[in-house]
Amino acid sequence: MNDNTIGSGDSQIADNVLVLERIFKASPERVFDAFSSLEAMTRWFGPEGCGVLGGELDFNEGGKYRLKMQTEDGGEIDLVGVYQTIVRPDHLAFSWRWEHNTDFNPCDSFVEIMFMKHEKGTLMRLVQTGIDDDQDRSNHVIGWSSTLDKLERLFP
């Protein structure tokens, strides 16, 4: 865990909830905007060894997204969902589902991200609900932690 990580999944509200916090050396607007376009997300989204190959983002409340992800073993899988809340630069919420592959996520889940001003830049708090079990939570902790490491490198 780096010194900008707070509670790497240890602070659980309930069994089906994952909570991660991370401090970024950038304004809430810049961190929020990293989620707002396909072009931005292709630069960082996905754990090490994985990434966004393409997709579609309708970055509006009620808009859908589809990210074609490359997996570590060279395969491809689609991550899909619908944006529920978009309040720049404070709050982002969306559904989350690995389409046609229950090995990655056996259930639909929901991601909510808060971006708060912090003396070092931005404190981002990510809460994912609907986690299926301990193994699913562990996989998401590993995936999100690695993904956020890549995002952090955008803001040296």
MIDO-253543 format. One record per residue (C-alpha): x, y, z. Coordinates in steps of 0.5 Angstrom, whole numbers. Layout:
REM MIDO-253543
xx,yy,zz
X,Y,Z
...
***
This chain:
REM MIDO-253543
xx,yy,zz
0,0,0
3,7,-2
2,13,3
-3,16,-1
-8,10,0
-13,10,6
-16,3,8
-15,-1,2
-21,-5,3
-20,-6,10
-26,-1,12
-32,-5,10
-39,-3,12
-42,-10,10
-40,-16,7
-42,-14,0
-39,-7,0
-32,-5,-2
-29,1,1
-23,5,-2
-20,11,-1
-14,15,-4
-11,22,-4
-9,24,-11
-4,30,-12
-9,34,-17
-15,38,-16
-22,34,-15
-24,37,-22
-18,34,-26
-19,27,-22
-26,27,-24
-25,29,-31
-20,22,-32
-27,18,-31
-31,23,-36
-29,20,-43
-26,14,-47
-20,18,-49
-18,19,-42
-20,12,-39
-16,9,-44
-10,12,-41
-11,9,-34
-17,5,-33
-16,-3,-31
-10,-6,-27
-3,-7,-29
-3,-12,-35
-10,-10,-37
-13,-4,-40
-18,-1,-45
-18,-3,-52
-24,1,-54
-32,2,-52
-37,7,-52
-38,12,-46
-45,17,-46
-42,21,-40
-49,23,-38
-54,21,-32
-58,15,-35
-52,14,-41
-49,8,-42
-42,6,-42
-38,0,-45
-31,-1,-44
-28,-7,-48
-22,-9,-43
-16,-13,-45
-15,-18,-39
-8,-20,-37
-8,-27,-41
-9,-23,-47
-17,-24,-47
-22,-19,-48
-28,-18,-44
-34,-12,-44
-35,-8,-37
-42,-5,-38
-46,0,-34
-51,6,-33
-49,12,-30
-54,14,-25
-50,20,-22
-46,25,-25
-44,32,-21
-38,35,-23
-33,35,-19
-36,32,-13
-40,25,-14
-40,20,-20
-44,13,-19
-45,8,-24
-47,0,-25
-42,-5,-26
-43,-11,-30
-38,-16,-33
-42,-18,-39
-42,-25,-41
-37,-27,-36
-39,-29,-29
-32,-32,-27
-30,-24,-27
-36,-22,-23
-42,-27,-21
-47,-21,-20
-48,-14,-22
-45,-9,-17
-46,-1,-16
-40,4,-16
-40,11,-12
-34,15,-12
-34,22,-8
-28,27,-10
-27,31,-4
-22,37,-3
-16,35,1
-9,39,3
-5,35,-2
-10,35,-7
-16,30,-8
-19,25,-3
-23,20,-7
-27,15,-4
-30,9,-8
-35,5,-5
-37,-1,-9
-44,-5,-7
-47,-12,-9
-40,-15,-8
-42,-23,-8
-37,-26,-3
-30,-25,0
-27,-28,-6
-30,-23,-11
-29,-17,-6
-21,-19,-6
-21,-19,-13
-24,-12,-14
-19,-10,-8
-13,-12,-12
-16,-9,-19
-18,-3,-16
-12,-2,-12
-8,-3,-18
-12,1,-23
-12,7,-18
-4,6,-18
-4,8,-25
-9,14,-25
-4,16,-19
1,16,-24
-2,21,-28
-2,27,-23
6,27,-21
***
